[in-house]
Amino acid sequence: MMKSAQTSSFDPIGPDELETIGKAFLDELQRRALPRKSEEAEALAAKLINAYQSGIRDDLGLSIVAGLS
């Protein structure tokens, strides 16, 4: 039985993935000298999570996305 597209697209973020996203997030915060608790930081975190869920899974790809905001 084939999985539906909806079922196979659900891909929870695990500890390793969270670490990858978190590294890109912290690197970009440092580069921009932004505080972690700021609207810009929240927007950046959301952007990185969306990028990850869209299929950008590597450090370089996430770093590029982070730098585009």
Backbone as a ProteinNet text record, in pm:
[ID]
protein_1_A
[PRIMARY]
MMKSAQTSSFDPIGPDELETIGKAFLDELQRRALPRKSEEAEALAAKLINAYQSGIRDDLGLSIVAGLS
[TERTIARY]
83.6	0	88.3	60.1	140.8	94.4	191.2	156.8	105	13.1	-34	71.8	65.7	161.2	154.9	34.7	18.8	91.9	82.3	147.3	298.7	352	496.4	557.3	477.6	533.7	549.2	486.3	502.6	638.8	723.8	860.2	897.1	873.9	901.5	1049.6	1075.7	1213.2	1265.3	1368	1427.9	1545.1	1610.1	1720.5	1835.5	1874	1984.8	1946.4	1823.7	1776.3	1765.8	1717.1	1704.1	1841.5	1940.6	2076.6	2127.7	2100.7	2142.3	2074.1	1942.8	1867.6	1918.2	1939.2	1984.9	2120.8	2210.2	2342.8	2332.6	2254.3	2236.1	2174.1	2079.1	2012	2110.9	2187.4	2281.7	2393.5	2441.2	2545.3	2496	2373.1	2318.3	2289.4	2242.5	2222	2354	2459.3	2590.4	2639.2	2620.3	2664.2	2594	2466.3	2387.2	2388.5	2451.5	2452.5	2309.7	2224.9	2085.8	2068.6	1984.9	1952.7	1861.1	1874.6	1790.5	1643.5	1613	1473.6	1441	1417	1380.4	1285.9	1213.6	1122.7	1200.8	1317.8	1401	1445.3	1481.1	1523.8	1407.8	1288.2	1170.7	1142	1152	1127.5	1231.8	1356.1	1463.9	1440.7	1402.7	1376.8	1264.9	1156.9	1044.7	1088.7	1169.6	1217.8	1303.3	1389.8	1475.7	1394.9	1296.7	1212.6	1133.5	1078.3	1005.5	1096.7	1218.1	1314	1346.5	1366.6	1396.5	1280.9	1159.8	1042.3	1018.8	1072.8	1060.7	1165.8	1259.7	1357.5	1501.2	1526.2	1663.8	1717.3	1804.2	1843.6	1990.8	2072.1	2215.4	2254.5	2369	2417.9	2429.2	2489.3	2511.2	2378.3	2285.1	2156	2083.3	2086.4	2021.5	2092.2	2225.2	2300.9	2265.7	2249.3	2211.1	2073.7	1978.5	1842.4	1847.8	1925	1934.6	1988.4	2084.1	2145.6	2061.5	1953.9	1870.6	1767.3	1747.2	1642.4	1685.9
-117.5	0	124.2	217.2	338.5	441.2	513.5	621.4	740.1	812.3	933	1041.2	1140.8	1251.4	1320.7	1330.5	1398	1322.1	1192.1	1112.2	1120.5	1108	1106.5	1244.5	1351.4	1485.2	1523.4	1447.8	1476.7	1428.2	1522	1487.7	1564.8	1505.7	1579	1615	1724.3	1769	1702.2	1621	1550.4	1628.2	1572.4	1641.2	1679.8	1591.4	1623	1736.4	1730.9	1834.9	1967.9	1962.8	2084.5	2147.1	2063.4	2113.1	2184.4	2127.6	2188.6	2323.3	2327.5	2452.8	2553.6	2507.9	2595.1	2655.9	2578.6	2629.9	2742.1	2721	2824.9	2949.9	2928.6	3038.7	3119.9	3050.8	3120.5	3188.1	3123.1	3183.4	3314.2	3313.2	3433	3542.4	3504.7	3604.9	3673.6	3594.9	3650.5	3742.1	3698.2	3776.3	3911.9	3911.6	4035.4	4110.9	4053.6	4111.8	4136.2	4035.6	4044.1	3971.1	4024.2	3949.9	3831.6	3725	3606.5	3638.4	3726.8	3761.4	3892.2	3881.2	3998.4	3951.7	4045.2	4009.4	3955.9	4014	3967.4	3822.3	3790.1	3653.5	3555.6	3595.4	3508.8	3484.9	3591.6	3578.9	3488.7	3502.3	3418.9	3272.2	3244.7	3106.5	3045.4	3120.6	3070.3	3044.2	3134.3	3118.9	2992.4	2967.7	2849	2720.3	2720	2600.1	2574.9	2679.9	2664.4	2612.5	2665.6	2620.7	2473.2	2432.6	2293.5	2204.4	2245.5	2165.1	2163.7	2262.6	2267.3	2181.3	2126.9	2035.8	2084.4	2202.7	2251.3	2195.4	2094.5	2019	2033.4	2097.3	2102.6	2237.2	2238.6	2358.4	2476	2450.6	2558.3	2615.9	2531.3	2577.3	2661.4	2615.4	2689.7	2822.1	2821.1	2946.1	3047	2999.7	3087.8	3146.8	3062.2	3110	3214.3	3187.6	3278.7	3414.6	3412.8	3537.3	3616.7	3558.6	3625.4	3718.6	3714	3798.4	3942
0	0	0	-90.3	-100.5	2.6	55.3	147.6	67.2	125.5	58	71.8	-13.3	-8.2	127.4	182.3	310	420.9	421.3	524.5	512	390.7	374.3	391.8	381.4	397.2	544.4	633.7	775.7	819.6	857.2	893.1	1018.7	1135.4	1258.4	1270.1	1335.8	1356.9	1483.3	1466.9	1579.6	1637.5	1739.1	1806.7	1713.2	1622.1	1530.9	1437.1	1386.2	1295.1	1368.2	1491.4	1571.4	1596.2	1616.4	1637.1	1511.8	1394.3	1268.3	1249.2	1272	1259.2	1362.3	1484	1591.8	1564.1	1503.8	1471.9	1368.5	1264.8	1162.9	1225.2	1315.6	1384.2	1468.6	1552.5	1640.5	1561.7	1456.4	1372.7	1311.3	1262.2	1198.4	1301.8	1419.7	1525.3	1558.7	1569.8	1602.1	1488.9	1365.8	1250.9	1247	1281.2	1278.2	1410.7	1512.5	1647.4	1697.2	1679.4	1724.6	1857	1945.3	2068.2	2035.7	2113.7	2092.2	2110.3	2202.2	2228.8	2158.1	2028.4	1948.9	1838.1	1781	1671.2	1553.1	1527.1	1415.2	1437.1	1561.1	1592.2	1575.1	1618.2	1600.7	1453	1373.3	1228.8	1165.3	1208.2	1155	1190.2	1314.8	1356.7	1272.7	1253.5	1173.2	1029.6	975.5	838	824.3	921.6	916.2	929.5	1017.2	1033.2	904.8	845.7	719.1	609.6	602.7	500.9	521.2	646.5	676.7	632.5	665.8	630.2	479.2	408.6	262.2	193.7	271.7	213.3	218.5	271.9	285.2	416.2	405.7	524.7	561.4	477.2	506	567.5	635.2	703	606.5	490.3	394.2	345.2	309.7	262.1	365.9	491.5	598.8	624.5	614.4	632.5	524.4	402.6	291.2	317.3	356.2	386.2	498.5	602.1	716	671.2	580.4	536.5	438.7	388.1	288.1	347.9	479.6	534.7	545.7
[MASK]
+++++++++++++++++++++++++++++++++++++++++++++++++++++++++++++++++++++

